Amino acid sequence: MKYEKEYHPAWCRVVAEKWSSAPRGLLVTLLADVGVRTRCRECDRCLNSATEPPLHEHGRHPQPARQPDQVIPLRVVGFSHGVLFLAAGPKYQELLRETAVEPATPLLVDGRRHGMLLRVDASRQEPLLVIQMDPRYKFRNGAYQVRLRPPLQRSATKPYAVDFVEPAARARHAAPH
């Protein structure tokens, strides 16, 4: 940030808040051009802990105890004007609310991108995944599933992130990657 007394060599809480509120206020510069500024203590902690196994993610969320490849089964609740709406059963709705969507999250069918996940609509009682379908491919009705992974640093406010969405029938026969 241009007029601060500290500089941030890592993605810390201060940079994340600035990114979400006013990203144009972030200035990327060479370390030699920083001048008399001091390093942010939180960034130092992040950089030092990068070499150690993480106990907590930015001190907010304990690392979730889960299998490395968690899956949420989904069903089609609507399809209109190239937008697909998928919902999870009651057992998985809270998990879906704790899931972040990161840019370019694909809907994969047979290894090809058939659409892109736009958002998780958690404002409803039954949270929905909203997917923009690629107009070159036909809509496939049936069961789907979403695979979860740990989030990237910029969306680490939630303990999970969507890795990709896929048809459930095809997923049983696909080789794990």
C-alpha positions as CSV (number, residue, x, y, z in Angstrom):
1,M,0.0,0.0,0.0
2,K,1.4,3.3,-1.1
3,Y,1.5,5.4,2.1
4,E,2.0,2.8,4.8
5,K,5.1,2.5,7.1
6,E,5.3,-1.3,6.6
7,Y,5.7,-3.3,3.4
8,H,4.2,-6.8,2.9
9,P,6.4,-9.5,1.3
10,A,3.7,-12.1,1.8
11,W,-0.1,-12.4,1.5
12,C,-1.2,-11.4,5.0
13,R,-4.4,-10.3,6.6
14,V,-3.7,-6.6,5.8
15,V,-3.1,-7.3,2.1
16,A,-6.2,-9.6,2.0
17,E,-8.4,-6.9,3.4
18,K,-7.0,-4.3,1.0
19,W,-7.5,-6.7,-1.9
20,S,-11.1,-7.2,-1.0
21,S,-11.9,-3.6,-0.4
22,A,-9.8,-1.5,-2.8
23,P,-7.3,-3.6,-4.9
24,R,-6.1,-0.6,-6.8
25,G,-4.5,0.6,-3.5
26,L,-2.0,-2.3,-3.6
27,L,1.3,-1.4,-5.2
28,V,3.7,-4.1,-6.4
29,T,7.3,-2.9,-6.5
30,L,10.8,-4.2,-6.3
31,L,12.2,-4.9,-2.9
32,A,15.0,-2.4,-3.6
33,D,12.5,0.4,-4.1
34,V,10.8,-0.1,-0.7
35,G,13.1,2.3,1.0
36,V,13.0,2.9,4.8
37,R,9.8,0.8,5.4
38,T,9.9,-2.1,7.8
39,R,8.6,-5.6,7.2
40,C,5.1,-6.5,8.4
41,R,5.4,-8.8,11.4
42,E,2.5,-11.0,10.2
43,C,4.2,-11.4,6.8
44,D,7.3,-12.5,8.6
45,R,5.3,-15.1,10.5
46,C,3.7,-16.3,7.3
47,L,7.1,-16.6,5.6
48,N,8.6,-18.4,8.5
49,S,5.7,-20.8,8.9
50,A,5.8,-21.6,5.2
51,T,8.8,-23.9,5.9
52,E,7.2,-25.4,9.0
53,P,4.1,-27.6,8.9
54,P,1.0,-25.4,9.3
55,L,-0.9,-25.8,12.5
56,H,-3.5,-23.1,11.8
57,E,-4.5,-21.3,8.7
58,H,-3.8,-17.6,9.3
59,G,-4.8,-18.2,13.0
60,R,-8.6,-18.1,12.1
61,H,-9.5,-21.7,11.1
62,P,-8.0,-24.8,12.5
63,Q,-6.9,-27.2,9.7
64,P,-10.0,-29.3,9.0
65,A,-9.6,-33.0,9.7
66,R,-10.9,-34.4,6.5
67,Q,-9.9,-36.8,3.7
68,P,-7.7,-35.2,1.0
69,D,-10.4,-35.6,-1.7
70,Q,-13.8,-34.7,-0.1
71,V,-16.9,-35.0,-2.4
72,I,-20.4,-33.5,-2.1
73,P,-23.1,-35.2,-4.1
74,L,-25.4,-32.8,-6.0
75,R,-28.7,-32.9,-7.9
76,V,-30.0,-30.7,-10.7
77,V,-32.7,-28.3,-9.5
78,G,-32.9,-26.2,-12.6
79,F,-31.5,-25.3,-16.0
80,S,-32.4,-22.1,-17.8
81,H,-30.7,-20.0,-20.5
82,G,-27.5,-21.9,-20.2
83,V,-27.3,-21.7,-16.4
84,L,-27.3,-24.9,-14.4
85,F,-28.5,-24.9,-10.7
86,L,-27.2,-27.7,-8.5
87,A,-28.2,-28.4,-4.9
88,A,-26.7,-30.6,-2.1
89,G,-28.8,-32.8,0.1
90,P,-29.5,-31.7,3.7
91,K,-26.5,-33.7,5.0
92,Y,-24.1,-31.6,2.9
93,Q,-25.7,-28.1,3.0
94,E,-23.6,-26.7,5.9
95,L,-20.4,-28.0,4.2
96,L,-21.4,-26.2,1.0
97,R,-22.0,-23.0,2.9
98,E,-18.3,-23.2,4.1
99,T,-17.0,-23.5,0.6
100,A,-15.4,-20.7,-1.4
101,V,-15.5,-20.4,-5.2
102,E,-12.3,-19.3,-6.9
103,P,-12.0,-18.0,-10.4
104,A,-12.1,-20.5,-13.4
105,T,-13.5,-23.4,-11.4
106,P,-14.6,-25.8,-14.2
107,L,-17.5,-28.2,-14.7
108,L,-15.7,-31.2,-16.2
109,V,-17.3,-33.9,-18.3
110,D,-15.0,-36.7,-19.6
111,G,-12.0,-34.4,-18.9
112,R,-13.4,-31.5,-20.9
113,R,-14.6,-28.2,-19.6
114,H,-18.4,-28.0,-20.2
115,G,-19.0,-25.0,-18.1
116,M,-17.7,-22.8,-15.3
117,L,-18.8,-22.4,-11.7
118,L,-20.0,-18.8,-11.1
119,R,-20.9,-18.9,-7.4
120,V,-22.3,-20.7,-4.4
121,D,-25.7,-19.1,-3.6
122,A,-25.7,-19.6,0.2
123,S,-28.3,-17.0,0.9
124,R,-31.1,-19.5,0.3
125,Q,-32.2,-22.2,2.8
126,E,-31.0,-24.8,0.3
127,P,-27.6,-23.5,-1.0
128,L,-27.1,-23.8,-4.8
129,L,-24.1,-24.0,-7.1
130,V,-24.7,-21.8,-10.1
131,I,-22.8,-22.9,-13.3
132,Q,-22.6,-21.2,-16.6
133,M,-22.7,-23.9,-19.3
134,D,-20.6,-23.7,-22.4
135,P,-23.0,-23.2,-25.4
136,R,-21.1,-25.8,-27.5
137,Y,-22.1,-28.7,-25.2
138,K,-25.5,-30.2,-24.4
139,F,-27.0,-30.2,-20.9
140,R,-26.7,-33.6,-19.2
141,N,-29.4,-34.3,-16.7
142,G,-28.5,-36.5,-13.7
143,A,-26.4,-36.6,-10.6
144,Y,-23.3,-34.4,-10.2
145,Q,-20.7,-34.1,-7.5
146,V,-18.3,-31.4,-6.4
147,R,-14.8,-32.1,-5.2
148,L,-13.3,-29.9,-2.5
149,R,-9.8,-28.9,-1.6
150,P,-8.1,-26.4,0.7
151,P,-8.6,-22.8,-0.5
152,L,-5.9,-20.6,-2.0
153,Q,-4.6,-17.8,0.3
154,R,-6.8,-15.1,-1.2
155,S,-10.0,-17.0,-0.3
156,A,-8.8,-18.5,2.9
157,T,-11.8,-17.0,4.8
158,K,-13.6,-20.3,4.3
159,P,-12.1,-23.7,5.1
160,Y,-12.9,-25.3,1.7
161,A,-12.8,-24.4,-2.0
162,V,-14.4,-26.0,-5.0
163,D,-11.8,-27.9,-7.0
164,F,-14.2,-28.9,-9.8
165,V,-17.7,-30.2,-10.5
166,E,-18.3,-33.4,-12.5
167,P,-21.1,-35.8,-13.3
168,A,-21.4,-38.4,-10.5
169,A,-21.9,-41.4,-12.8
170,R,-18.7,-40.6,-14.8
171,A,-16.7,-39.9,-11.6
172,R,-17.0,-43.5,-10.3
173,H,-15.2,-44.8,-13.4
174,A,-12.6,-42.0,-13.6
175,A,-9.1,-42.7,-12.3
176,P,-8.2,-40.6,-9.3
177,H,-5.6,-37.9,-10.0
